[in-house]
Amino acid sequence: MDIEGWEIAALHSARTLLADTRIAVELHPSAWAWSGHSRADLEQLLDEWRLIPRPLSGQRDVLGQHGQVFLEPRESTES
């Protein structure tokens, strides 16, 4: 999914899909403000859905830098 800053809005709508599907997302943190979202919004979604973002394009700050991210389920032993 590469939708230039609207990834948080799309993830809000994809709750049922993400329960059974893993997805790679291209994050555009610099575009979130104009799309009405923030890093905190994404962190809340990931926490609620027990997903961990794994960088696919070498980001040091997976949620703070532009790049591709794989969303995978958090293991029950991880908090």
Stockholm file with secondary structure:
# STOCKHOLM 1.0

chainA/1-79         MDIEGWEIAALHSARTLLADTRIAVELHPSAWAWSGHSRADLEQLLDEWRLIPRPLSGQRDVLGQHGQVFLEPRESTES
#=GR chainA/1-79 SS CCCTTCHHHHHHHTHHHHHHCCEEEEECGGGTTTTTCCHHHHHHHHHHTTEEEEESSCCSSTTTSSEEEEEEECCTTCC
#=GC SS_cons        CCCTTCHHHHHHHTHHHHHHCCEEEEECGGGTTTTTCCHHHHHHHHHHTTEEEEESSCCSSTTTSSEEEEEEECCTTCC
//
